[in-house]
Structures are given as structure tokens and as C-alpha cells.
Amino acid sequence: MSSPLSSFEKVSQYSDIYVIFGVVMIIVMMILPLPPFMLDILLACNISLALLILLITMNVSEPLEISIFPSLLLITTLFRLALNISSTRLILLRGTAGQIILAFGNFVVGGNYVVGFVIFLILVVIQFIVITKGSERVAEVAARFTLDAMPGKQMSIDADLNAGLITEDEARTKRRNIEREADFYGSMDGASKFVKGDAIAGIIITLINIVGGLAVGMGQRGLPFDQAVSRYTLLTVGDGLVSQVPALLISTATGIIITRAASEGNLGSDLTQQLFSNGKVLSIAAVVMFAFGLTPGLPFFPFFILGAFAGTIVFFIRQAKRNMDELALTSQEHEEVEESRKAESMLSLLQVDQVELEIGYSLIPLVDTDQDGDMLDRITMIRRQCAIELGMVVPIIRIRDNLQLSPNGYIIKIKGIEVGEGELLMNQYLAMDSGGVSQQVNGTPTKEPAFGLDALWIDDSIREQAENAGYTVVDPPSVLATHLTEIVKSHAHELLGRQEVKNLLDGLKEEYSAVVTELVPDLLSIGEVQKVLQNLLREKIPIRNLLTILETLADTAPIAKDIDYLTEYVRESLARQISRMYLENNMLSVITLDQHWEETIASGIEQTERGVVISLDPRLLQSLFSAINQSLEKVAMPYPVILVSPGIRMALKRLTERSIPPLIVLSFNEIVPDIQVQAMGSVIWNHES
């Protein structure tokens, strides 16, 4: 036995045929006469259909839910006109038009055709002047503004799509809805003319029926004037009322569907929420109603009942709001208790921020926008600057106040560990001696926190004097921003995790999918790529040229898996970038390493499971460090660069990165031919060592 749903699906398969048949039958009704019982059935269908359409329009959330309304308006208007023609034919031919028209003529207007004609005219005026005229104007304006707003809506969708807020399918759906909305309001602008024409046609048909009825009754049937007027006018008025009632319902539905543009729910919920949600306004209305009831000359009970009704609504609104607040509070407390019991809730306590800035309470104005603090904007610029210079996205920098710090102190943490600290004196300036000071100024001696330079805290009153004397003068926010920037740059390799590397690879994959797909994960894992990038950042080599780095790894990984060797190959592919980082006046100034030192270091390199290890006698190492420092002190170089053979570059950097951190170690393979190199000195071999 088939279910009702399956039966409905079978019937709906031929819905297009049913609609075509229905429209054809409407046309046939205008030509062929209908028996009275059939006319009664069709008139009842007309009233029911109009009521159904009105109820549907009151329960839609947006007009596009009933996008067929313009076509439906045309069909229902045609159906009513066909019924008018059929009823007119029966009235003039037989002097009767079925039970429904007779009932409207006798029961609805009490058998008084004058009263009926007056009611008919009132209905026509309401429909034609009030509802139809307003709906026509609203439809016209809505269509115009919808069409004017289409380009802006399309641009908004494109912007959301480019920003990644919506998918391509969602964008396509939104564009289609905009097109449908424009088509709908354009169609409603024209379809509203059907309602206007229907009202005019109703008046004309009624007048024609009265005149025609008198002519038929008196001229053909020989009825007296009063009897002909009574019979045919009563039937005509009944016919007009039967037609105008559903026409009025359809006109009302048209007005509702056109004016639903700014609503988000159905008409009932919107009316309830927007009219009866404000208890304060309803309380005032209740008091005014009671005042009207107590006014002499005005009826007491109607206003008293209305005031009591408004007061009752206010009581229930406040009671419901109180219950909702209590329920929300109870639910929130319950959720907090349940959340605190979950083991997962402890995970947030284990999270460590990548970069933290803790400040004393006197420095809070630096980050408080209400006190014109611009530190948050400076941090945004720091992250942007690091992204441009280093080629990586710096994690969010958390700022916290710490009452355990001195009021003017701050500390900078990387992964929860303190890596930098300093003190700032608010309302003062830091004056640094950059080497060209002509005269001393008074101030509080200190150290510049980022580079350790000698400096003074000076008052604003002598700021100009210090600048004229050759000092470099900066304000406290700039001191803090500079220190934070240097900390982030020097610890960039620690901030580059696997997830950050994956994000970089995903961003590059959109345009260069071939190299990323070839390299990861077939040749190298994300962790191995991360270690190569960390090696570069550890020596302050930007990874912004990620495409070249990945292509070099893809070429080299099949023949070498050691991370140190891969790093050296990548550095050689970045030779032009690296060598130009240390140019001064188009000249690369370097010191060189004695051949004996190179051979000694090369002999101490061992390849183990943990990578390259350098084994040298501690006394020999101390002699090497002393020789390098002596060579650097003898010459004036913009950058402390030492040039060595490719085989020992990594080893020498590992040996000196703790004892001589500023030392830049370059290999011959990292110098491009068009770079002019000037040897400023050499690290001499000491035989006694």
C-alpha cells in the first residue's frame, strides 16, 4: 500500500499539465456557459484560494519564498474575470446565478440592494485607492531600488569571496538570489497593475450588469421597473461582492508580500515581537486607556477593558523576561560547572603564548587607547615589518600587566621564558650617543635595552638641546618597540613551528603547487623543511624567497637528506640575497681565515646520527676565538664578516655562535661574481697554540 507522500509525489509529477489544463479551462469559462451548481463550486474555490494566498503571504519570511506570486496574481485575476463573465451570463439569461451569489445578495446585505451597492463601492474604494494604489507605489520603488543596488551587492559578494569569507558555491547562490530578487520586484511592479485593473473592471462589470439586467427584465421579460431593479440589481450586487471579497484578499496579500523586504520572520512573529516586546511602552498605553475611561463623557468599560488587556500583556512580558533571565543565568552557571569538570578545560592552562610582553603598572598608558597609547598599533606594525623582512608571520604578541614588576619595568618572553627586560621612564626621552656628540647633556644614565648602548633619560625641556648636541633622541614607546622588534628577529627561528610552515606551504601552493607537491611529503616532511628554514632564520637569513628555497630542496633532497647540508645548498641558491645583505657602498668587507685554521677545523668535523659535530681541543678553540677577536678589533668593518671555504662554514658558525654571536660566517659559494670583495685582514694561525 502506497504512503500518502508517495501518492503526492506521483501527482506532483504532472503538476505542469494540471496548471496548463486549469488556465485553458479559465479561457473556456469565458466562452461556454456554466450551470449554476458549477458556478457555486468555482466561486467557493475562488474565495478559498484567495484566503489561502493571504495566509501564505503572512507566513513567509522573505518574498522569494513565494517567487511565483506575480504569475499567480495574473492567473487569479483572470479566474475572477472569467467567473464575472459566467455569472453575468447566468444573471442576464436566467435571472439567477446560483446559491452563493444569492446568499451574498440576501444574507450579507439583508436583501437591500442599495445597502449592498454602498458596501460594494466601499470595498472597491478600499481596494483601489488604499491597498492597490499603495502596493503599486511600493512595488515601483522596490523594483527601482533593487535594480540600483545590484552592482553594490555584486561587489560585496566578490569582496567576501576574495577575502575567503564565503565559498564559490555560496557566492554563486548569493548572486542567483540577487538576480531572482530583482526579477521578482520587477515582475511585481507590472503585476500590481493587474490588481488595479481588476478593481476598475469590477466597477464597470457591475454597472453593465445593472443596466443590462434592467434592459433584459423590462424589455424582454416584461417585468415592472421596481421588480426588475430589485431582482437584477440585487443579483448584480451579490455577484460584485462575491468577486470583490477574494479580490480584496488578493490585494491585501499583494501589499503584504511587497512590504516584507525589511522583515526576517513571518508576519505574526514580527508583529508580536515588535509591537508587544516593549513593556514600558505598553505600560504607558495602559495608563492612557484607564485615563480615557475615567474621562467624563467617554464610555468607561471599552477603555477599561483595553487598559486591562494592555496591563495583562505587560505583566506576562515581564514575567517571561524574568524567567528567561533566570533560565539563562542557571544555564550559564551549569555550563561553567560542567566545563570546569571536563579534563579538556585544563588544556587552556597548559597553553604557552609564543611572545609575551609584561609591563609594570606605570607603563599601562602605553597600551591604553583611552590614554592615547599607541603600543597596540606599533605591535601591528612590528608584525608587518617582520613579515616583510623575515618572510614569516609572527604570532600574536600578548600584553599583560604584572604587579610583581617594578612600576617602570617590562619583560619580554618567548614561549614563557624571559629573554629581555628593560625600564622606561614615562614623560622622558632616551638620548643615545651615536658617536657624534659635541657636548654632554644632563640626564639619568642608563643602557639602551635593544643594543646595550650608553644612553641618558632626559626631560622634555632639554630634548631639543640634546638633538642639537648630536644625540639620537627617542620616546619610551619607540624604545620598547625597537627592543621588541630585535627580540622577535633574534628568536624568529624559535617562533617558526610546523603549523606556521604548513601555512606558508599552503599559501605558496595556490600558485606554485608543482614544487610544493613534489617536495612535501614525498621528498621531505614538514618537520625537515621547518629545520632548514629555522637554520636560515637562526643566522638572520630571510625566508621570504620561499619558492627558491623549496625548489633547491626539491633538487637536493634526492641526493642528500642531512639538514645541515640541505641548508648549505639553500644558502648557495640564495647567494645574491645573502651577499647583498652585508654590502656597504657596494663593497663587501671581510676577514679571511688562515689555511692552517681551515684544515684544523675541517679535520675536527665528524658526521654523527645527530648531525655535524666539531671535535677540537678546548685550548685550540680558545686560541681561535682570540685570533678572530683580534682580527676584528684591528679593522673597521660595517659588519663582522669572515669568509671561509664552503666545507667548514657551518662548522665555524657552530663554534662561534655562542662565543662571538655577532660574527657573520660566509662561504665563497655565497658570493656572487658581480660583488666586489675587500679583504680587511686575516685570522692568523698561532703555532704556539
C-alpha positions in Angstrom: 0.0 0.0 0.0 1.5 3.3 -1.1 2.0 6.1 1.5 0.3 9.5 1.2 3.7 11.0 0.5 4.4 8.7 -2.4 0.9 9.4 -3.8 1.6 13.1 -3.6 4.9 12.7 -5.4 3.2 10.8 -8.2 0.5 13.5 -8.5 3.1 16.3 -8.5 4.9 14.8 -11.4 2.1 16.0 -13.7 1.7 19.4 -12.0 2.7 21.3 -15.1 -0.1 19.6 -17.1 -2.6 20.4 -14.4 -1.7 24.1 -14.5 -1.9 24.2 -18.3 -5.3 22.5 -18.1 -6.5 24.9 -15.5 -5.5 28.0 -17.5 -7.2 26.6 -20.6 -10.4 25.9 -18.6 -10.4 29.5 -17.4 -10.4 30.7 -21.0 -13.1 28.2 -21.9 -15.3 29.6 -19.0 -15.3 33.0 -20.8 -16.9 31.4 -23.8 -19.1 28.5 -22.7 -22.0 28.9 -20.2 -21.7 27.2 -16.8 -24.6 25.6 -14.8 -25.4 27.3 -11.5 -24.1 24.5 -9.3 -20.7 24.6 -11.2 -20.5 28.3 -10.7 -21.1 27.9 -7.0 -18.2 25.4 -6.7 -15.9 27.7 -8.7 -16.9 30.8 -6.6 -16.2 28.8 -3.4 -12.8 27.8 -4.9 -12.1 31.5 -5.7 -12.7 32.6 -2.1 -10.8 29.7 -0.6 -7.8 30.3 -3.0 -7.7 34.0 -2.1 -7.8 33.1 1.6 -5.0 30.5 1.1 -2.8 33.0 -0.7 -3.3 35.6 2.1 -2.3 33.1 4.8 0.7 32.0 2.8 2.0 35.6 2.4 1.5 36.3 6.1 3.8 33.3 7.0 6.7 33.8 4.6 10.0 35.2 6.0 11.1 36.7 2.7 9.4 37.5 -0.6 11.4 35.0 -2.6 9.8 32.1 -0.7 6.7 32.8 -2.9 8.5 33.9 -6.1 5.6 32.7 -8.3 3.4 35.4 -6.8 3.4 37.7 -9.9 2.3 34.8 -12.2 -0.2 33.7 -9.5 -1.6 37.2 -9.4 -2.3 37.1 -13.1 -4.0 33.7 -13.0 -6.2 34.6 -10.1 -7.2 37.9 -11.7 -8.1 36.0 -14.9 -10.0 33.5 -12.9 -12.1 36.2 -11.2 -12.9 37.9 -14.5 -13.9 34.5 -16.0 -16.2 34.0 -13.1 -17.7 37.5 -13.6 -18.4 36.7 -17.2 -20.1 33.4 -16.3 -22.2 34.9 -13.5 -23.2 37.8 -15.8 -24.3 35.4 -18.5 -26.5 33.5 -15.9 -28.0 36.6 -14.4 -29.0 38.1 -17.8 -30.2 34.8 -19.3 -31.9 33.1 -16.4 -32.4 35.8 -13.8 -30.4 33.6 -11.3 -26.7 32.9 -10.6 -26.6 30.1 -8.0 -26.8 29.9 -4.3 -23.6 31.8 -3.3 -24.4 35.0 -5.2 -28.0 34.9 -4.0 -26.8 34.4 -0.4 -24.5 37.4 -0.7 -27.3 39.4 -2.1 -29.8 38.5 0.6 -28.0 37.4 3.7 -24.8 39.6 3.6 -26.7 42.9 2.7 -30.1 42.0 4.1 -31.8 41.9 0.7 -31.4 45.7 0.3 -29.7 46.3 -3.0 -29.0 50.0 -2.0 -27.0 48.9 1.1 -25.3 46.2 -0.9 -24.3 48.7 -3.7 -22.9 51.0 -1.0 -20.9 48.2 0.6 -19.7 47.2 -2.8 -18.5 50.7 -3.5 -16.7 50.9 -0.1 -14.9 47.6 -0.9 -13.8 48.9 -4.3 -12.6 52.2 -2.8 -10.6 50.4 -0.1 -9.1 48.0 -2.7 -8.5 50.6 -5.5 -7.5 53.7 -3.6 -5.9 52.4 -0.4 -4.4 48.9 -0.9 -3.9 48.7 -4.7 -2.5 52.3 -5.0 -0.1 51.8 -2.1 1.1 48.4 -3.3 1.7 49.7 -6.8 3.8 52.5 -5.5 5.8 50.3 -3.1 6.4 47.8 -5.9 7.6 50.5 -8.2 10.1 51.9 -5.7 11.2 48.5 -4.6 11.9 47.5 -8.2 13.9 50.7 -8.8 16.0 50.5 -5.7 16.6 46.7 -6.1 18.0 47.3 -9.6 20.1 50.2 -8.4 21.5 48.2 -5.5 22.5 45.2 -7.7 26.1 46.4 -8.6 26.9 47.1 -4.9 25.6 43.8 -3.8 27.6 42.0 -6.5 30.8 43.9 -5.4 30.1 42.9 -1.8 29.8 39.2 -2.7 33.1 39.4 -4.8 34.8 41.1 -1.8 33.7 38.4 0.6 34.7 35.7 -1.9 38.2 37.2 -2.3 38.6 37.5 1.4 37.7 33.9 1.9 34.6 34.5 3.9 32.4 32.5 1.5 33.0 29.7 -0.9 32.5 29.8 -4.7 29.2 27.9 -4.3 27.9 30.3 -1.7 28.9 33.2 -3.9 27.1 31.7 -6.8 24.0 31.1 -4.7 24.0 34.7 -3.4 24.4 36.1 -7.0 21.5 34.0 -8.1 19.3 35.2 -5.2 20.1 38.8 -6.1 19.0 38.2 -9.7 15.9 36.4 -8.5 15.1 39.3 -6.2 15.5 41.9 -9.0 13.3 39.8 -11.3 10.7 39.4 -8.6 10.3 43.1 -7.8 10.4 43.9 -11.4 7.6 41.4 -12.1 5.6 42.7 -9.1 5.9 46.2 -10.4 4.0 45.1 -13.5 1.7 42.5 -11.8 0.4 45.1 -9.4 -1.3 46.7 -12.4 -3.4 43.5 -12.6 -5.0 44.3 -9.2 -5.6 47.9 -10.2 -7.2 46.8 -13.5 -9.3 44.2 -11.7 -10.8 46.8 -9.4 -11.7 49.1 -12.4 -13.1 46.1 -14.2 -15.3 45.2 -11.2 -16.9 48.6 -11.2 -17.5 48.6 -14.9 -18.9 45.0 -14.9 -21.3 45.9 -12.0 -22.7 48.9 -13.9 -23.0 46.9 -17.1 -24.9 44.2 -15.2 -27.3 46.6 -13.7 -28.0 48.3 -17.0 -28.2 45.0 -18.9 -30.4 43.5 -16.2 -32.9 46.3 -16.4 -32.9 46.1 -20.2 -33.5 42.3 -20.2 -36.0 42.4 -17.3 -38.1 45.2 -18.7 -37.5 44.8 -22.4 -37.5 41.0 -22.9 -39.3 39.7 -19.8 -41.8 42.5 -19.4 -41.1 43.0 -15.7 -42.2 46.2 -14.0 -39.4 48.6 -13.2 -39.3 48.1 -9.5 -39.3 44.3 -9.8 -36.6 44.4 -12.5 -34.5 46.7 -10.3 -35.0 44.6 -7.2 -34.1 41.3 -8.9 -31.2 42.2 -11.2 -29.6 44.8 -9.0 -29.7 42.5 -6.0 -28.1 39.7 -8.1 -25.5 42.1 -9.6 -24.5 43.5 -6.2 -24.2 39.9 -4.8 -22.1 39.0 -7.8 -19.9 42.1 -7.2 -19.5 41.3 -3.5 -18.6 37.7 -4.3 -15.9 38.9 -6.7 -14.6 41.8 -4.5 -14.1 39.8 -1.3 -11.5 37.5 -2.8 -10.1 40.4 -4.9 -9.7 42.4 -1.6 -7.9 39.4 0.0 -5.6 39.1 -3.0 -4.9 42.8 -2.9 -4.0 42.6 0.8 -1.7 39.7 0.1 0.0 41.7 -2.7 0.6 44.6 -0.3 2.0 42.2 2.4 4.4 40.4 0.1 5.7 43.7 -1.3 6.3 45.3 2.1 8.1 42.2 3.6 11.5 43.3 2.3 12.8 44.5 5.7 11.5 41.6 7.8 13.3 38.5 8.9 10.4 36.3 10.2 6.8 35.8 9.3 4.2 38.5 9.8 2.8 37.0 13.0 6.1 36.7 14.8 7.3 40.1 13.6 4.1 41.8 14.8 4.2 40.1 18.2 7.9 40.8 18.8 7.9 44.4 17.5 4.6 45.6 18.9 4.4 43.8 22.3 8.0 43.3 23.3 8.4 46.8 24.9 6.8 46.6 28.3 7.5 50.2 29.1 5.5 51.5 26.1 2.6 49.1 26.8 2.5 50.3 30.4 2.1 53.9 29.2 -0.6 52.8 26.8 -2.5 51.0 29.7 -2.4 54.1 31.8 -3.7 56.3 28.9 -6.5 53.8 28.3 -7.5 53.9 32.0 -7.4 57.8 31.9 -9.7 57.8 28.8 -12.1 55.5 30.7 -12.2 57.9 33.7 -12.7 60.9 31.4 -16.3 62.3 31.8 -18.4 61.7 28.7 -16.3 58.8 27.3 -17.5 55.2 27.8 -15.8 53.5 30.8 -15.9 49.8 30.0 -14.3 49.7 26.5 -11.3 51.8 27.6 -11.1 49.9 30.9 -11.1 46.5 29.1 -8.4 47.7 26.7 -6.3 49.1 29.6 -6.6 45.9 31.5 -5.6 43.9 28.4 -2.5 46.0 27.9 -1.6 45.7 31.6 -2.0 41.9 31.4 0.3 41.8 28.4 2.9 43.9 30.4 2.7 41.5 33.3 3.2 38.4 31.2 6.1 40.1 29.3 7.9 41.0 32.5 7.3 37.5 33.9 8.6 35.9 30.8 11.6 38.1 30.7 12.4 37.3 34.4 12.0 33.6 33.7 14.3 33.8 30.7 16.9 35.7 32.6 16.9 33.2 35.4 17.0 30.3 33.0 19.9 31.9 31.1 21.8 32.5 34.3 21.1 29.0 35.5 22.1 27.5 32.2 25.3 29.6 32.1 26.3 28.5 35.7 25.5 24.9 34.8 27.7 25.1 31.6 30.5 26.7 33.6 30.4 23.9 36.2 30.3 21.2 33.6 33.1 22.9 31.6 35.2 23.1 34.7 34.7 19.4 35.3 36.0 18.4 31.9 39.5 17.4 31.5 39.7 19.3 28.3 39.1 22.6 30.2 42.6 22.2 31.8 44.2 22.3 28.4 43.9 26.1 28.2 46.0 26.3 31.4 48.8 24.4 29.6 49.0 26.7 26.6 52.0 29.0 26.4 52.0 32.2 24.4 54.6 32.4 21.8 55.5 36.0 22.5 54.5 37.9 25.7 55.1 41.4 26.8 54.6 42.0 30.6 54.6 45.6 31.8 54.6 47.4 35.2 51.5 49.4 36.1 53.2 52.8 35.3 53.6 51.6 31.6 49.9 50.8 31.2 49.2 54.2 29.5 51.4 52.9 26.6 48.8 50.2 25.7 45.6 52.0 26.8 44.0 53.6 23.8 41.8 55.7 26.1 45.0 57.4 27.3 46.3 57.8 23.7 48.5 54.8 24.0 49.6 53.6 20.5 51.6 50.5 21.5 49.0 48.1 20.0 49.3 49.9 16.7 53.1 49.7 17.0 52.9 46.0 17.6 50.8 45.5 14.5 53.5 47.4 12.5 56.2 45.2 14.1 54.5 42.0 12.9 54.0 43.5 9.5 57.7 44.6 9.3 58.9 41.2 10.4 56.6 39.5 7.8 58.3 41.7 5.1 61.8 41.4 6.3 61.9 37.8 7.5 59.2 36.2 5.3 57.2 34.7 8.2 54.1 35.5 10.1 55.0 36.5 13.7 52.5 35.0 16.2 50.2 37.3 18.2 52.0 39.2 20.9 50.2 39.1 24.2 50.4 42.1 26.5 49.8 41.7 30.3 50.3 43.9 33.3 52.4 42.4 36.0 52.2 43.9 39.5 55.3 42.0 40.6 57.5 44.1 38.2 58.8 47.5 39.1 56.3 50.2 38.0 58.5 51.2 35.1 59.8 47.8 34.2 58.9 45.4 31.4 60.0 41.9 30.4 59.7 40.1 27.0 59.1 36.3 27.0 59.4 33.8 24.2 57.4 30.6 24.9 57.1 31.6 28.5 60.8 32.2 29.1 62.2 35.6 29.8 64.6 36.7 27.0 64.7 40.5 27.5 63.9 43.2 30.0 64.2 46.9 30.5 62.9 50.1 32.2 61.1 53.1 30.7 60.7 56.5 32.3 57.4 57.9 31.3 57.3 61.6 30.2 61.0 61.4 29.5 63.1 60.7 26.4 66.1 58.4 25.8 69.1 60.2 24.4 71.7 57.8 22.9 75.3 58.7 22.0 75.7 57.6 18.4 79.3 58.7 18.2 78.8 62.3 17.0 78.0 64.1 20.3 79.5 67.6 20.5 78.6 68.4 24.1 77.2 66.5 27.1 73.7 67.0 28.5 72.3 66.2 31.9 70.3 63.1 32.4 69.9 59.8 34.2 72.5 57.3 32.9 71.1 54.0 31.5 71.6 51.4 28.8 69.6 51.2 25.6 67.8 47.8 26.1 67.9 46.6 22.5 71.6 47.1 21.6 73.2 47.9 25.0 74.3 51.4 24.1 75.1 54.0 26.7 72.2 56.4 27.0 70.6 59.1 29.2 67.0 59.6 30.3 66.3 63.3 29.8 63.4 65.7 30.3 61.3 67.1 27.5 62.7 70.5 28.3 66.2 69.6 27.0 65.2 67.4 24.2 65.9 69.9 21.5 69.3 70.7 23.1 70.2 67.0 23.1 69.3 66.7 19.4 71.4 69.7 18.5 74.3 68.2 20.5 74.2 65.1 18.3 72.3 62.7 20.5 69.7 60.3 19.0 66.5 61.1 21.0 63.5 58.6 21.1 60.4 58.4 23.2 59.6 55.4 25.5 57.2 53.7 23.1 59.8 53.7 20.4 62.4 52.2 22.8 60.0 49.4 23.7 59.0 48.8 20.1 62.7 48.6 19.0 63.6 46.2 21.8 60.6 44.0 21.0 61.4 44.0 17.3 65.0 42.9 17.9 63.9 40.2 20.3 61.4 38.8 17.7 64.0 38.9 14.9 66.7 37.2 17.0 64.3 34.5 18.1 62.4 34.1 14.8 63.7 30.5 14.4 62.1 29.5 17.7 58.7 31.0 16.6 58.6 29.1 13.3 56.8 25.9 14.2 55.4 23.1 12.0 52.0 24.7 11.8 53.5 28.0 10.6 55.5 26.2 8.0 52.4 24.4 6.8 50.6 27.7 6.5 53.5 29.1 4.4 53.4 26.0 2.2 49.6 26.2 1.7 49.8 29.8 0.8 52.6 29.1 -1.8 50.7 26.0 -3.1 47.9 28.1 -4.5 50.2 29.5 -7.3 53.1 27.0 -7.3 51.5 23.7 -6.5 54.0 21.7 -8.5 57.1 22.4 -6.3 55.2 22.0 -3.1 53.5 18.8 -4.2 56.8 17.3 -5.4 58.7 18.2 -2.2 56.2 17.5 0.6 55.8 14.8 1.7 57.5 12.6 -0.9 61.0 14.0 -0.5 60.9 15.8 2.8 58.5 16.1 5.7 57.2 19.3 7.0 59.4 19.0 10.0 62.5 18.7 7.8 61.6 21.7 5.8 61.0 23.5 9.1 64.5 22.7 10.3 66.1 24.1 7.1 64.0 27.3 7.5 65.0 27.6 11.2 68.7 27.2 10.3 68.3 30.2 7.9 66.4 32.3 10.4 68.9 31.5 13.1 71.6 33.3 11.1 69.0 36.1 10.2 68.6 35.0 6.6 65.1 35.9 5.4 62.9 33.1 4.1 60.7 35.4 2.0 62.1 33.8 -1.2 60.3 30.6 -0.2 59.9 29.4 -3.8 63.7 29.4 -4.5 64.2 27.6 -1.1 61.7 24.9 -1.9 63.0 24.4 -5.5 66.5 24.0 -4.2 65.3 21.5 -1.6 63.4 19.6 -4.3 66.6 19.4 -6.4 68.9 18.4 -3.5 66.7 16.2 -1.3 67.0 13.1 -3.6 70.8 13.0 -3.1 71.2 14.4 0.5 68.9 14.1 3.5 71.2 15.8 6.1 69.6 19.0 7.3 72.9 20.9 7.6 73.9 20.0 4.0 70.5 20.9 2.7 70.8 24.3 4.5 74.2 24.9 2.9 72.8 24.2 -0.6 69.9 26.5 0.0 72.2 29.3 1.2 74.2 28.9 -2.0 71.0 29.3 -4.0 70.3 32.5 -2.0 73.8 33.8 -2.7 72.8 37.1 -4.3 70.4 37.8 -1.4 72.9 36.9 1.3 75.9 38.7 -0.1 73.9 41.9 -0.7 72.7 41.9 2.9 76.2 43.0 4.1 77.2 45.4 1.4 78.4 48.9 2.4 79.0 51.3 -0.5 78.7 48.4 -3.0 81.7 46.7 -1.2 81.7 43.6 0.9 84.4 43.9 3.6 85.5 40.6 5.1 88.3 39.0 7.0 89.7 35.6 5.9 90.8 32.5 7.7 94.4 31.2 7.6 94.7 27.9 5.7 96.0 26.1 8.8 92.9 27.1 10.7 90.7 25.8 7.9 92.5 22.5 7.8 92.3 22.1 11.5 88.6 22.9 11.6 87.9 20.5 8.7 89.8 17.7 10.4 87.6 18.1 13.5 84.3 17.7 11.7 82.5 14.4 12.4 79.2 13.2 10.9 77.0 11.5 13.6 73.4 10.5 13.9 72.7 13.8 15.4 74.3 15.7 12.6 77.6 17.6 12.2 79.7 17.6 15.4 83.1 19.5 15.7 85.7 18.0 18.0 88.6 20.3 18.7 90.9 20.7 21.7 89.5 23.4 24.1 92.8 25.3 24.1 92.8 25.3 20.3 89.3 26.7 20.4 90.2 29.4 22.8 93.1 30.4 20.6 90.8 30.5 17.6 88.4 32.8 19.3 91.2 35.1 20.5 92.6 35.3 16.9 89.2 36.2 15.4 88.5 38.9 18.0 92.0 40.4 17.5 91.4 40.5 13.7 88.1 42.2 14.1 89.5 44.8 16.5 92.3 45.7 14.1 90.0 46.7 11.3 86.9 48.9 11.0 84.2 46.9 9.2 80.4 47.8 8.9 79.6 44.1 9.5 81.8 41.4 11.3 82.0 39.1 8.3 84.5 36.2 7.9 84.9 34.5 4.6 85.8 30.7 4.6 85.6 27.7 2.4 82.1 26.0 1.9 83.2 22.8 3.7 83.7 24.5 7.1 81.2 27.4 7.0 78.6 25.6 9.1 81.2 24.2 11.5 82.8 27.6 12.1 79.4 29.2 12.7 78.5 26.4 15.2 81.8 27.0 17.0 81.5 30.8 17.3 77.7 31.4 17.7 78.0 31.4 21.5 81.4 32.9 22.0 81.2 35.5 19.2 77.4 35.9 18.4 77.7 38.9 16.1 80.2 37.1 13.8 78.8 36.5 10.3 80.3 33.5 8.6 80.0 33.4 4.8 81.4 30.8 2.3 83.0 31.5 -1.1 80.0 29.9 -2.8 77.7 32.6 -1.2 79.4 35.5 -3.0 78.1 36.2 -6.5 80.7 37.2 -9.2 79.5 40.8 -9.5 80.1 41.5 -5.8 83.4 43.3 -5.1 85.0 41.8 -2.0 87.7 43.6 0.1 89.8 41.6 2.5 90.4 43.7 5.5 92.5 41.2 7.5 93.1 37.6 8.2 92.9 35.3 11.3 96.5 34.2 11.7 97.5 30.8 12.8 99.3 30.8 16.1 101.8 27.9 16.1 102.2 28.0 19.9 98.5 27.1 20.2 
